[in-house]
Amino acid sequence: MGDIECYCVSFALSNVVWHEVNGWSGLAQRTVGEQFIRAVDSISANIAEGFGRYGKKDKIKFYRIANGSLFEALDWNEKAKVRQLISLAQYSHVFQELQQLPKMINALVKYTNSHLTI
């Protein structure tokens, strides 16, 4: 999986979010934090699951789910900023990483579409 850029970026980002949320209060962790972690973790997990699937349609289905989780993570990042759970610098870092992922995931879908026959 190390050679798939969108996996590497999303995996690293999931650890950034995990460490950030780990320092929040109990209420913030249970409400925003758990959802934020799940959404970001889901991006790399679905890319990995798609990569491990055999058929083109099955692979692409998981890549598209990863893309949906990405947009959910954008929402949780926004909520964390508005509720002052993260600094502007932390928000910006997560936002920038998430913003580059749709293009990477779409490139993976395009590659899968063009290189697999099944």
Buried (B, 14 or more C-beta within 10 A) or exposed (E): EEEBBBBBBBBEBBEBBBEBBEEBEEEBBEBBBEBBBBBBBBBBBBBBBBBEBEEBEEBBBBBBBBBEBBEBBBEBBEBBBEEEBBEEEBBEBBBEBBEEBBEBBBEBBEEBEEEEEE
